[in-house]
């Protein structure tokens, strides 16, 4: 980490120091008076480095940039928005990130909460009784800490929550008063090794065995790939599993690249709606493995119409933990025969591990089923 040469003297210095320890490389923001203390600390205490400020013209842009960063890296980026008016600007981008299930950490500000410290007019219209309510229905968590020490815990918790699947944006509102609080002594930062996001849960052995049995007996297996990790190991595992199963693969453009579209097992070119090859493969499938697609019910409806879904459906998704009833972004309820509340990548890895790894997976999972059933259109 980069060392600072200025002594920690203000509440906002403490917050800035923590942001550096959390390894936020960038902070997309629109400058605003409500977080003038934090802005000052990023510039003068951190030297505008780690995080480096990315100046934007609109708060919606700032949060959208953080969403894009998360889509590419799989890690949360920091965005900072000005008081209640800046948060109002950012609400659309919050909702986009929520629907996209992207990890974002957004800091806002208010106040001073202490009314005796507010400047006439401007500080009053930049203060709200419950600012987080503006975005609470489409964030994973929000908080408004009351001291610099509480702000440290709040931001660590927010980062931990945003970085734990199913992902989503979080919001922490910082009172001007705690930012500009003069410290009697530097505040020690938490040991972040003790507050790392938890590792994803491993699927139960019985569920992995049952899934493998269904896929092994399938004559026409199919994988629908949705919200999955974009690192190279997860990518290679998905390809290895599809090859081992000789399974057709359906993707859409609602997520980034999740499977090679020029692979013989991939069904045509992805789009918002299913192409003819995908519909034909879905109707032909006898077992479908859903890897957290955004709208499994909608995919099945496009393929089957009013006809009953005849395939056995295996679904791996944690998305239900974000369904709160305010937004219908969770889509229709799909029919599922084996419903696994696990991360899709963890299930793929477990299936390959049970089969003895990638090299042995083809023989173990396909059984007597011949290869070569796939093709592109």
PyMOL commands that set and color helices and strands:
alter all, ss='L'
color gray80, all
select helices_A, chain A and resi 11-21+33-45+59-73+83-100+115-117+122-125+131-134+136-138+148-162+176-179+192-194+205-217+232-245+276-284+296-304+319-322+344-354+358-366
alter helices_A, ss='H'
color red, helices_A
select strands_A, chain A and resi 26-29+52-55+77-80+104-110+141-143+169-175+221-225+248-250+287-291+312-316+338-340
alter strands_A, ss='S'
color yellow, strands_A
deselect
rebuild
show_as cartoon
